[in-house]
Amino acid sequence: MREWREEYAKDPVGKGKERCAYLHRLTGVEPRAIFAWGFLQCVSTGLLYWSIDPNVGRELLDIAEAWLEIDP
């Protein structure tokens, strides 16, 4: 879920739901589990990138913040 920062830029909530549903169809894994993992990865990678490239870190944290609205 976290690898498509550019796709999430305009509509992080809509694209997040879309990506989660796509991964669910591919794997059969429950959407909540996919979303929870993607959210945690966005936050942890955003925090890591904060010290490497703050712009990327901010992007990932902004996506994670927008995803707080999602209930898969």
Residue pairs with C-beta under 8 A, 6 or more apart in sequence:
1 16
1 19
1 20
1 23
1 34
1 35
1 37
1 38
1 39
1 41
1 42
2 38
2 41
2 42
2 45
2 60
2 63
4 15
4 19
5 56
5 59
5 60
5 63
7 15
7 19
8 15
8 16
8 63
8 66
9 59
12 62
12 63
12 66
12 67
13 66
13 67
13 69
13 70
16 35
16 38
16 63
16 66
16 67
16 70
17 70
17 72
19 38
20 31
20 34
20 35
20 38
20 70
20 72
21 31
23 29
23 34
24 30
24 31
24 34
27 34
31 72
32 72
34 72
35 67
35 70
35 72
38 67
39 64
39 67
42 60
42 61
42 63
42 64
42 67
43 60
43 61
43 64
45 60
46 56
46 57
46 58
46 59
46 60
46 61
46 63
46 64
47 57
47 61
48 57
49 56
49 57
49 60
50 57
50 58
50 61
51 57
